[in-house]
Amino acid sequence: EAIRDRRADARIVMLTGYGAIATAVAAVKAGAVDYLQKPADADDVVKALLMTGEAPEPPDNPMSADRVRWEHIQRVYELCDHNVSETARRLGMHRRTLQRILAKRAPR
């Protein structure tokens, strides 16, 4: 947002080592034109910076459905201040089931 305030014509591309749906949405809302997850090569960055008004192409390796589910659970868990019982209630699942999911590593 500070970049956008100083220079309205700047093209901002977010490059991250840990891609998450929540941070991608936040980056785009803050003014990023694209959100790239590592490993991204120079061609991807140049293409994102030079695109004109068109939507970016879908990724070659999109997240799996399990990964999207895991990201959603993590986001709700964060919004509930890491309260397992409240998160389970909001997600409509049993608290112990949620605890098992949270104890596992993120799916690929």
N, C-alpha and C positions, 0 to 999 in steps of 0.2 A: 504494500500500500504506500510505503514511503517513496518507492521508486515511481509509482504511478502519480503521486502528488508532485514530484519534482519534474517529471518528464512524461507528459500524457501520451506521447507517441512511442514510448518504449515498448518493445516486444519482450515479454517475460516468459521464459521457459523454466519450469521447475524440474530439476534433476534430483532424484532421490535414490538412496540405496535400499530403502524399505518402503515400497509402495503400499499405500492403503487407500481404500475408497474414501474414507473421511478426509484425509489430507489432500487427496486429488480434488475433491469437491471444494474444500476450503481454498486451495490454490487458485482454482478457476474463478471462484467468487471474488477473490482478492485481485484478480486481473491477469493471471497467467494465461497465455494463449495455448499452452500445451503442458503436459505433465508426463515426463519420461522417467521410466524406472531403469536403474542400472542392471545389467550392462547395456548402455546405449553407446553407439559409435558416433563419430563426428558427423556422418551423413544424416543420422536421425536428428541431431541437434540443428544442423543447417536447414534441413527440410522444415523443422518446426518453426525456426526463426523466419524463413522466407515464404511460408505459406500465406496466401492472401484470401482471407474471408471464407475459405472452404474449411469444412470440418476435417480434423485429422483422420487419417485412415485407422481402422481398427487394428489393434496390436496383433502381431503374428502369434504370440503366445499369451492369450488371455488367461485370467485367473480361472481356476476350476470352480465348480459350484461349491465344493467343500470349503475352498479358501474364502469365497465370498461370504458363506455362512459364518465361518470363523471370524472374519473381519467385522461382520455385523454384531456378533456376540461380544467381541472385544470393545466395540464402540459403545454399546449399551452398558457394558460393565464399567467403562470409564465414566459415562454420564451419570451412573448411579454411585459414583465415588467409591468404586471397588466393593460395593456391598452385594454379596452373593445372593442373599435372600431377596432383596429388592430387584436385582437383575433377573433372577429366575421368575419372579412374579410378573415382571413386564414382558418377558419373553414367553410366558406361558409354559414353563417347563419345571420339573422338579428340581429342587435345590441341589440334591446329590448328583443328578445328571449334569447340571451346569458345572459343578465342582470337578467332575471327571473330564469334561470338555476343556475347562480352563487349565487343568493339570497337564494336558497333552501338548505336544509341539504343534505349531501351525502347519496345516496341510500345504502341499505345494500347488 
